[in-house]
């Protein structure tokens, strides 16, 4: 679990660095806003990272 969290932190740092390269004049607040937007709508993972179809949560029986 620790490794997964560390990898997630590294991925976030890499994405933030990419935003900085693409927008060299952006402030840290602007970079953080871009990161928040990206986290909410990551292309390819709009419904989450798991395989399969989306279901409502919590499931009702």
C-alpha positions in Angstrom: 0.0 0.0 0.0 2.8 2.4 0.8 4.4 1.8 -2.6 1.1 2.6 -4.3 0.8 5.8 -2.4 4.4 6.8 -3.2 3.9 6.0 -6.9 0.7 8.2 -6.9 2.7 11.1 -5.3 5.5 10.7 -7.9 2.9 10.7 -10.7 1.3 13.9 -9.3 4.7 15.5 -9.2 5.4 14.5 -12.8 2.1 15.9 -14.0 2.7 19.1 -12.1 6.1 19.4 -13.7 4.6 18.9 -17.1 2.1 21.7 -16.5 5.0 23.9 -15.4 6.9 23.1 -18.7 3.8 23.8 -20.8 3.0 27.0 -18.9 6.3 28.5 -17.8 4.7 31.8 -16.6 2.0 30.1 -14.5 2.0 30.7 -10.7 1.9 27.8 -8.2 -1.8 28.6 -7.6 -2.5 28.2 -11.3 -0.6 24.9 -11.4 -2.5 23.6 -8.4 -5.8 24.6 -10.0 -4.7 22.7 -13.2 -3.8 19.7 -11.0 -7.2 19.8 -9.3 -9.0 19.9 -12.6 -6.9 17.1 -14.0 -7.6 14.9 -11.0 -11.3 15.3 -11.5 -11.4 14.5 -15.2 -8.3 12.4 -16.0 -8.7 11.3 -19.7 -9.3 7.6 -19.8 -10.3 7.3 -16.2 -13.4 9.4 -16.1 -15.4 6.6 -14.3 -12.4 5.5 -12.1 -9.4 3.2 -12.6 -11.0 -0.2 -12.3 -11.9 -2.5 -15.2 -15.5 -3.3 -15.9 -18.7 -1.4 -15.9 -19.7 1.3 -13.5 -22.3 0.6 -10.8 -24.0 2.8 -8.3 -22.4 2.9 -4.9 -23.4 1.9 -2.3 -25.1 -1.0 -3.9 -28.7 -1.6 -2.8 -30.1 -5.0 -2.5 
